[in-house]
């Protein structure tokens, strides 16, 4: 079941300067705090600040990467963008419409345009549902017709056999499950795909396949992608713009090429310095990387 | 969970595998608990049905000349002190047992489960408040409630089973709510929300299927408790009234004869024990059976 390793030549290609299409997401001063269980009788536990004062712009057609270590608030940011998490304060505009402070039922328009791929497909696919029902759920929920035909199309698109439709998620491997999750996310023909570490729960051997599949589908359906990862190498492989997060704040942002070749913030430099080994692990077949003949931006100096 | 790749050919989904292979093949064969539980409960159900049409003797017929017969060809398990046939009374008693179990668990499950799911999905403060009242009821003994019901509405099988059912509601509510909270914290509920599902669809399509195992196990435990409670109530005189046969009642009537005719106490006692065991095993087996994760074959 070994698929070809990713074409690292294209991976290393910096995209053109970040797109300046119409703004999809305009985020200003986004802050999200979580209440913590009280442990003292005398004073309440201070709330946990997941993200604080985030400003962000995502434009149509952009592949926007968010990088940061675990606990830096990247998943919370993504959930806020998907309007699954209500922010404590700040503003999130999607195509000019404010999402903060809206109820679930006022967000139907968003559910049609924005879909999400979660980190762990075992957790994000209901174990009691068959693949057909999992993929069809967004269609059924939004009262779209032609379900069976669409499910077949989607299974084809993500490279799964059509017979898979009658089976349960636990009968698939991790990579196949993530394909199911991707098919589900694409069911309603969204314009924006949010991916929350879509490969970090997977075996190293299938990560490249899933990343390439995502990149290919984003290309084919002309999607805007927001991609969250702790791995700068992966983000560089997929994205053209990057925001680096640390402790709930964006410390640096810019084009993927610029951030990885000329990191400004010390934290970004540390992240970049961590890349070469990961990069070789991911793309061990790339002779340029092995020989150190790649541009010097790969190596910390 | 090793099965991926091409779907297994049709025909591999044949469930007729030998029972009892507990180690490697246990998940792939019919669970032993389901089989044993099914047989026990099935036997009780068949007995109850047969008793509607035929019993060896009239279960209510008092025959002074036949008092306290030992087990024999005419009276298989002997006769009680009124000369009534024990086998016939056990058969009719099975009806009482099943009826009480079904009605009591039905009341408890149909009210308690939706209540628990609702409280799990409602705002935290409301859910917690209602559940504290629920705990209050949980602390109230079922037998006491049944005795009170009996005192107010008169002792009968009907009041006993309604009281047992009402007393079991809090258990179902509690189990359903804790399961619901667990399911709501999962990624697949988040995924359902992002797919555009509303709360009702999430409750019906995600929460209920995923807590069904918990509820089924609770139902089988509650069924067994209901059967025991009815026996206890009848034993105390608050449940089924004479001359209608009930296992608990028979046990009570036999207690003073234990030294003389021990089998008259053993027979209803063993029936109660087997019924309780049967329902527990059935619930356990059903839970395994209904979980697709524990059964690869049906997905093919």
Contacts between the chains, C-beta under 8 A, distances in Angstrom:
chain1	res1	chain2	res2	distance
A	1	B	5	7.8
A	79	B	190	7.7
A	82	B	194	5.5
A	84	B	190	5.6
A	84	B	193	5.9
A	84	B	194	5.9
A	104	B	193	6.7
A	104	B	198	7.3
A	104	B	199	8.0
A	105	B	198	6.8
A	108	B	196	6.2
A	111	B	194	6.5
A	111	B	195	6.8
A	111	B	196	3.7
A	112	B	196	7.4
A	114	B	194	7.7
A	115	B	194	6.5
A	115	B	195	7.8
A	116	B	190	8.0
A	116	B	191	6.9
A	116	B	194	4.7
A	118	B	187	5.2
A	118	B	190	7.4
A	118	B	191	6.3
A	119	B	187	7.9
A	120	B	187	6.7
A	123	B	186	6.3
A	123	B	187	4.0
A	123	B	188	6.8
A	124	B	187	4.0
A	124	B	188	5.5
A	124	B	190	7.3
A	124	B	191	4.7
A	125	B	188	6.1
A	125	B	191	7.4
A	126	B	188	4.2
A	126	B	191	7.9
A	126	B	192	7.4
A	126	B	205	7.9
A	126	B	206	5.6
A	126	B	209	7.7
A	126	B	210	7.2
A	127	B	188	7.9
A	127	B	210	7.5
A	127	B	292	6.7
A	127	B	293	5.4
A	128	B	206	7.8
A	128	B	209	4.1
A	128	B	210	5.8
A	128	B	292	6.3
A	129	B	205	7.7
A	129	B	209	7.8
A	130	B	299	7.5
A	137	B	192	6.5
A	137	B	195	4.8
A	137	B	197	7.0
A	137	B	205	8.0
A	138	B	195	3.8
A	138	B	196	6.1
A	141	B	192	7.7
A	141	B	195	5.0
A	141	B	196	4.0
A	141	B	197	4.7
A	141	B	198	7.9
A	141	B	201	6.6
A	142	B	195	7.8
A	142	B	196	4.9
A	161	B	6	7.2
A	161	B	7	7.2
A	163	B	7	4.8
A	164	B	7	7.2
A	166	B	7	8.0
A	166	B	299	7.0
A	166	B	300	7.9
A	167	B	7	6.6
A	167	B	299	4.3
A	167	B	300	7.2
A	168	B	292	4.6
A	168	B	293	7.3
A	168	B	299	4.6
A	170	B	1	5.3
A	170	B	292	7.2
A	170	B	293	5.0
A	171	B	1	7.2
A	171	B	3	5.2
A	171	B	4	6.3
A	171	B	296	6.4
A	171	B	299	5.1
A	172	B	4	5.0
A	173	B	4	4.5
A	176	B	4	5.9
A	181	B	191	7.8
A	184	B	191	7.6
A	184	B	195	7.4
A	188	B	196	7.9
